[in-house]
């Protein structure tokens, strides 16, 4: 039931490609994920994150590329992969007309979980769903639905958890609890691949990958991703920021001008050109400070550069 | 590794039963529809139709004959559309369904009447729809007695008799029994099962897709065949409940005779129910949403009710319609059930109608499983 060698990567794929009607949705992605890692997948909507995850868990067959998931071939051993992967879909996809317990029981039966009753009971306790076990899933709020979905993905003790935007539409407190749970599971040796749009969540991952237009644009630890973008960022404070922003956007060498409260974040990939622009517009009324580029700035910059390459 | 496993199949079965239990309205409909249709088709349709097209073939132009014809015209039941002298033409009119009745008056009608010989009036009826002819024939008898009694006055009064002056011979073509319910109620089994089984299962997979639960189901190790059979089994149970309701009503309310083996009816029904369920599931793999699935189910249901021989006599339909009807499982099921219940057919007699049912089941199931597989990629 366990992969042959614990030291072996849980996910190890190269050149994974998927096309729909001639359109390349996932373009030659290489990815290695190790046991116990929380791997964050980021990228704009429609960037191929969901398609990539579906290929990992055996829902879709890649058009090109090879690799293994849990030691099984992603092209030919989909049935084996399905048995040991917990997949949480983007949209709540358990039965709304079944109670929490019935849903868990159904999944446990499908996976032929040994000592089903105990397993369902443990799972309810672990996620604090005991009191609500007879409530219909359709009547639950977003946060509780998410807990149920997580409980259901875990009931067959998978080796790998694939979570597709699990925290979309969930309040900050429930999100934090969810992440604590994920970190607890990873500490026990579970590997987690998670997609998200939230930057604070991205920062809680061990490693990150940024996907846009089907291609992997950056990957590594948070520090590595930030460094790889080589993005210079300045923060400017002072009066007339709207006019200043318009002036800056018109200049070459300025890629992003984003308003954050009473400041503007101004970024560009070419540090020298950016500084030249700033020197030209600088006046005593505004205070300019050099800042560390944020993850969001980096991603938006990556997306912009990707668009240049693909259009 | 890739074999059918009971625990996964059973998980689907239990889930479907729970969902069925939760969806009270649908469940009520599954029980309510057979009862409602029984009442509608069993009672309401057996009305008292009037103005039925009638041809007169009278070889006698005597006063008594004319009086009788005039009186028949006076009733609301007969509308004279043709008078003919030719026996062949009369037969053809009946066969084409241009007329419901041909009333034959013999050449010596008046003469024999006056002699007190109780001449015979032959009424040929198209009795495929017995509900249509019954009341009209009864009216004809009553009218003849009263009209002729009026004509037979004075010295002729002695010709009035308790038995009536005229002997009516009714020749019921196509359905000598003349009992609508005998025909309709067993036929209802096929109609009710087709309607509910196809509609309910047509929703089974589309619902999963529409609610997003399909993706989850596909991500589990469950196999297409396990899903299909797991979804079919609970509805076979529902089908048998419907079947039992109709059989009970047929026996207790409508007094339909059950000459043949009920066990055989139940056995054959398994194939028929499964065929309809497989059809419904095939629809649900084709439909994009639940509305489309229901529309497809009705697209299938309408010919099943119109071309199967339930609503209209099968042999009365043009050949292309008969060919179409022969592709429908309901057509064969109707013949089997009517055969078993009314004629006491056994296994040997129903075999010619059995294999098309089995063939239909096999094709629908194969297409369904194939289509389900395709939804993976």
Boltz contact constraints between the chains, C-beta under 6 A:
constraints:
  - contact:
      token1: [A, 57]
      token2: [B, 219]
      max_distance: 6.0
  - contact:
      token1: [A, 59]
      token2: [B, 218]
      max_distance: 6.0
  - contact:
      token1: [A, 59]
      token2: [B, 219]
      max_distance: 6.0
  - contact:
      token1: [A, 60]
      token2: [B, 377]
      max_distance: 6.0
  - contact:
      token1: [A, 61]
      token2: [B, 377]
      max_distance: 6.0
  - contact:
      token1: [A, 79]
      token2: [B, 2]
      max_distance: 6.0
  - contact:
      token1: [A, 79]
      token2: [B, 221]
      max_distance: 6.0
  - contact:
      token1: [A, 82]
      token2: [B, 221]
      max_distance: 6.0
  - contact:
      token1: [A, 83]
      token2: [B, 221]
      max_distance: 6.0
  - contact:
      token1: [A, 87]
      token2: [B, 219]
      max_distance: 6.0
  - contact:
      token1: [A, 89]
      token2: [B, 215]
      max_distance: 6.0
  - contact:
      token1: [A, 89]
      token2: [B, 216]
      max_distance: 6.0
  - contact:
      token1: [A, 91]
      token2: [B, 212]
      max_distance: 6.0
  - contact:
      token1: [A, 93]
      token2: [B, 212]
      max_distance: 6.0
  - contact:
      token1: [A, 93]
      token2: [B, 213]
      max_distance: 6.0
  - contact:
      token1: [A, 93]
      token2: [B, 215]
      max_distance: 6.0
  - contact:
      token1: [A, 93]
      token2: [B, 216]
      max_distance: 6.0
  - contact:
      token1: [A, 95]
      token2: [B, 213]
      max_distance: 6.0
  - contact:
      token1: [A, 97]
      token2: [B, 19]
      max_distance: 6.0
  - contact:
      token1: [A, 97]
      token2: [B, 22]
      max_distance: 6.0
  - contact:
      token1: [A, 98]
      token2: [B, 18]
      max_distance: 6.0
  - contact:
      token1: [A, 102]
      token2: [B, 18]
      max_distance: 6.0
  - contact:
      token1: [A, 106]
      token2: [B, 11]
      max_distance: 6.0
  - contact:
      token1: [A, 106]
      token2: [B, 15]
      max_distance: 6.0
  - contact:
      token1: [A, 109]
      token2: [B, 7]
      max_distance: 6.0
  - contact:
      token1: [A, 109]
      token2: [B, 11]
      max_distance: 6.0
  - contact:
      token1: [A, 110]
      token2: [B, 8]
      max_distance: 6.0
  - contact:
      token1: [A, 110]
      token2: [B, 11]
      max_distance: 6.0
  - contact:
      token1: [A, 110]
      token2: [B, 220]
      max_distance: 6.0
  - contact:
      token1: [A, 110]
      token2: [B, 222]
      max_distance: 6.0
  - contact:
      token1: [A, 112]
      token2: [B, 7]
      max_distance: 6.0
